[in-house]
Amino acid sequence: MSKALDGVRILDFTHVQSGPTCTQLLAWFGADVIKVERAGAGDITREQLRDIPDVDSLYFTMLNHNKRSVTIDTKNPEGKQVLEALIQKCDVLVENFAPGALDRMGFTWERIQELNPQMIVASVKGFGPGPYEDCKVYENVAQCAGGAASTTGFDDGPPVVTGAQIGDSGTGLHLALGIVTALYQRTHTGRGQRVLAAMQDGVLNLCRVKLRDQQRLERTGTMKEYPQYPNGQFGEAVPRAGNASGGGQPGWILKCKGWETDPNAYIYFITQAPVWAKICNVIGKEEWATDPDYATPAARLPHLKDIFAEIERWTMTKTKFEAMQILNKYDIPCGPILSMKEIAEEPSLRKTGTIVEVDHPTRGKYLTVGNPIKLSDSPTEVTRSPLLGEHTDEVMAELGYSPEQVSALRTAGAI
Ligand code: CAO
């Protein structure tokens, strides 16, 4: 079966997490992704957080599936020529080097355009133009500068970063959308263009509702769905909301049976207005369905802490899965707090290809997260990440180099 991006060639100059997330997605959609790495070293993540000596780390393998790897020293004059040949042959160059690194290598936008006017040059940077544009940036810096950390955590604690890699993987996702959009525009303009996804911008985009709340706060001085209401204090900026649900339907994380020993024996419980009467029935507080202090969403807002405490008395008598079963019967929105162990073992996620077992020649079998975006006409088959330089000879042959030329370039340290 053909793939959505069949025929699209990506020159993948990415490393670590943000860029590789993007190019892995494009590979899953069928693009030919050629990852350029330095001989002898490669993407630094190959050797970071290793769990098996001398074997590509899970950090690397889980971000570089379905790609080919070639080694080129792009600071070597002959290596530069190889890269030029690749630029002429590819549709998109994706990079997430530190600001200015590509220019320092001699591959400015102008030079790339000379070589291939159709080329799309896509970059992840920490920041867009402005005071921090020259800064190197990692995940948590982006979470802090993009507004996520100041709005995550509890009111009486410090800012908190989240385990979801919204700065790296989140920005990679944004970049992938920019690339396919630019490819689409190229079908009628015939021209390439630059695509920039700054990590601060990507995180802020995901924190959009918090900028909404900032403006609500400035206008009204309060936000009734936040735990600071009615007894706490609001300051000038959006506060940390603990586990409150951001929308108009109050929610909180509640203990379930076993919480004393299992750190994940919890459930997220939403007191959605249309099912309020059913919630009252389930927890044995039938009178709340008609009590004027509890019967309407507005009346409930000042009592949310008491309401969740009462619901928790009920959830603590059930495991999170028992509670789910009962609550789902009544259409009460809730979700178990799943550990990574539980997720890894969940059969339904294996069935949909969201969790995939991959075999690797030096590592053996491991689990990875498959393509979370399912296209009915372009199914994803996850194949293992390449070994360093595994496809150098193959790609060099496709570029028209003879085996003798390849061997000379290797001796010269260019590839
Ligand atoms: N051949 C020769 N040189 C190469 C090469 C190759 N194949 N590949 C990379 N290099 C060189 C670069 O040209 C650069 O050289 P200069 O410093 O002389 O210009 C050098 O390797 C190091 O690149 P770097 O500065 O990007 O790498 P770093 O480890 O110092 O920084 C990071 C890493 C992530 C902080 C930085 O790349 C960055 O800020 N990227 C943009 C933001 C980003 O993506 N952050 C997310 C990281 S986690 O996903």
Residues whose N, C-alpha, C, O or C-beta is under 5 A from the ligand:
A	BS01	CAO	H15 V16 Q17 S18 G19 V36 E37 R38 I72 D73 T74 K75 N96 F97 A98 A101 R104 M105 V124 K125 G126 C135 K136 V137 Y138 D168
